[in-house]
Amino acid sequence: MGRGIILIICIAGMPGSGKSIVAEQAAKTGYRVIAMGEVVREAARSRGIEESPKSLGALMLCLRREEGKDVVAKRCLSRAQKAGPSLIDGVRSLDELHFFQKNAPVFLIAVHASPASRYQRLLRRRRPDDPKDYETFRKRDSRELRVGIGSVIALADTMLVNEGPVGNLRRSAMKLLRVMKNADDSAR
């Protein structure tokens, strides 16, 4: 990292894996959190599209066809460049990852949890685009995997496993993020 170049931390993980918990810890550490999913939800609101798993998935694919496979990454990087040290929550494809890597130093964190754990978390979370039944959950996972999230996870610089109490993930994330922040601050 050269002087003045801002490190971007990216998080990848299947829906319900715990990415938002890592993002919360990043915000406490001084990173600006930019959620890729929120960029898609904003696009849905601007187009008057209902925020359901099916409609947001279709919109994500539509945006990629209209503006390129890295469209969401481009919108997020623009925000990150204005914000300073940032964490991008929700990298889903190699196109997105490669776009970030071409434009900034990137450290990729993968968050892993079993399908059973993730499904139960999504049921409890109750965000409008979360699946309400296991079949919808399974279809969402399949769509995410077709987009390329498995490849992104495989390339992670580090993996945080989220199968125990949430406090364990919070502590692991905070420890890692403090080290990252200190290294980034020292490089400038």
RATA-V309219 format. One record per residue. N is the residue number from 1. PSI is psi in radians with two decimals (NA if undefined). OMEGA is omega in whole degrees, 0 to 359 (none if undefined). D_CENTER is the distance of its C-alpha to the mean C-alpha in whole Angstrom. Layout:
N_PSI_OMEGA_D_CENTER ; N_PSI_OMEGA_D_CENTER
This chain:
1_2.18_177_22 ; 2_2.90_179_25 ; 3_2.28_178_26 ; 4_-0.23_179_24 ; 5_2.24_185_21 ; 6_2.23_174_18 ; 7_2.36_173_16 ; 8_2.19_174_12 ; 9_2.27_177_10 ; 10_2.52_177_7 ; 11_2.36_174_5 ; 12_2.59_176_5 ; 13_2.71_179_7 ; 14_2.75_178_9 ; 15_2.29_179_9 ; 16_0.10_182_11 ; 17_-0.43_181_10 ; 18_0.26_180_10 ; 19_-0.71_183_6 ; 20_-0.50_177_8 ; 21_-0.73_177_11 ; 22_-0.71_179_10 ; 23_-0.69_177_9 ; 24_-0.72_179_12 ; 25_-0.65_178_14 ; 26_-0.73_179_12 ; 27_-0.67_178_14 ; 28_-0.41_181_17 ; 29_-0.13_177_17 ; 30_0.07_177_17 ; 31_2.55_170_14 ; 32_2.20_181_13 ; 33_2.21_179_10 ; 34_1.98_183_8 ; 35_2.12_179_6 ; 36_-0.65_178_6 ; 37_-0.60_179_7 ; 38_-0.58_177_10 ; 39_-0.72_178_11 ; 40_-0.73_178_12 ; 41_-0.67_176_14 ; 42_-0.73_178_16 ; 43_-0.65_178_17 ; 44_-0.80_180_18 ; 45_-0.72_181_20 ; 46_-0.42_178_21 ; 47_0.02_181_23 ; 48_0.53_182_24 ; 49_2.36_177_22 ; 50_2.50_181_21 ; 51_1.41_176_18 ; 52_2.83_179_18 ; 53_-0.77_183_16 ; 54_-0.82_184_19 ; 55_-0.68_179_19 ; 56_-0.64_176_15 ; 57_-0.76_178_15 ; 58_-0.72_179_18 ; 59_-0.74_179_17 ; 60_-0.79_180_14 ; 61_-0.65_178_16 ; 62_-0.81_178_19 ; 63_-0.71_180_17 ; 64_-0.66_177_17 ; 65_-0.70_184_20 ; 66_-0.73_190_21 ; 67_0.05_179_20 ; 68_2.71_185_18 ; 69_-0.27_180_16 ; 70_0.33_185_14 ; 71_-0.79_183_14 ; 72_-0.67_178_11 ; 73_-0.73_179_10 ; 74_-0.77_180_14 ; 75_-0.65_179_14 ; 76_-0.72_180_11 ; 77_-0.67_177_13 ; 78_-0.73_178_16 ; 79_-0.71_182_15 ; 80_-0.69_181_14 ; 81_-0.51_178_17 ; 82_-0.44_190_19 ; 83_-0.40_187_17 ; 84_-2.67_183_18 ; 85_2.15_188_16 ; 86_2.73_172_12 ; 87_2.16_179_9 ; 88_2.03_184_6 ; 89_2.00_171_3 ; 90_0.63_176_1 ; 91_2.25_187_5 ; 92_-0.25_185_7 ; 93_2.79_176_10 ; 94_-0.58_177_13 ; 95_-0.77_179_14 ; 96_-0.82_180_11 ; 97_-0.82_181_11 ; 98_-0.63_177_14 ; 99_-0.83_178_14 ; 100_-0.78_183_13 ; 101_-0.52_178_15 ; 102_-0.38_189_18 ; 103_-0.11_181_17 ; 104_2.77_171_17 ; 105_2.34_185_17 ; 106_2.42_170_13 ; 107_2.10_186_13 ; 108_2.14_176_10 ; 109_2.25_172_9 ; 110_2.45_176_9 ; 111_2.22_184_9 ; 112_2.46_171_12 ; 113_2.67_181_14 ; 114_2.73_177_17 ; 115_-0.71_180_17 ; 116_-0.78_178_20 ; 117_-0.77_182_18 ; 118_-0.73_181_15 ; 119_-0.81_180_17 ; 120_-0.69_178_19 ; 121_-0.74_180_16 ; 122_-0.64_176_15 ; 123_-0.71_180_19 ; 124_-0.62_184_19 ; 125_-0.77_175_16 ; 126_0.62_172_18 ; 127_2.61_184_16 ; 128_-0.56_182_18 ; 129_0.11_178_15 ; 130_2.54_180_15 ; 131_2.55_180_18 ; 132_-0.18_180_21 ; 133_2.88_186_23 ; 134_-0.61_180_22 ; 135_-0.74_177_23 ; 136_-0.70_176_20 ; 137_-0.84_181_18 ; 138_-0.74_179_19 ; 139_-0.67_178_19 ; 140_-0.78_177_15 ; 141_-0.78_180_15 ; 142_-0.73_179_17 ; 143_-0.78_179_15 ; 144_-0.73_180_12 ; 145_-0.64_177_14 ; 146_-0.61_179_16 ; 147_-0.53_176_14 ; 148_0.26_184_13 ; 149_-0.56_179_10 ; 150_-0.68_178_13 ; 151_-0.68_178_14 ; 152_-0.83_179_11 ; 153_-0.70_180_11 ; 154_-0.43_182_14 ; 155_0.11_183_14 ; 156_2.54_175_12 ; 157_-0.49_177_14 ; 158_2.76_181_14 ; 159_2.29_172_13 ; 160_2.20_181_13 ; 161_2.27_184_15 ; 162_1.32_178_15 ; 163_-0.15_181_18 ; 164_-2.75_177_21 ; 165_2.55_183_21 ; 166_-0.51_178_18 ; 167_-0.57_178_20 ; 168_-0.79_179_19 ; 169_-0.73_179_16 ; 170_-0.81_181_16 ; 171_-0.78_179_19 ; 172_-0.77_180_17 ; 173_-0.78_182_14 ; 174_-0.76_179_17 ; 175_-0.85_180_19 ; 176_-0.80_183_17 ; 177_-0.60_176_15 ; 178_-0.72_177_19 ; 179_-0.78_180_20 ; 180_-0.80_182_17 ; 181_-0.77_179_18 ; 182_-0.73_179_22 ; 183_-0.73_180_22 ; 184_-0.77_179_20 ; 185_-0.68_180_23 ; 186_-0.54_182_25 ; 187_-0.30_183_25 ; 188_NA_none_25
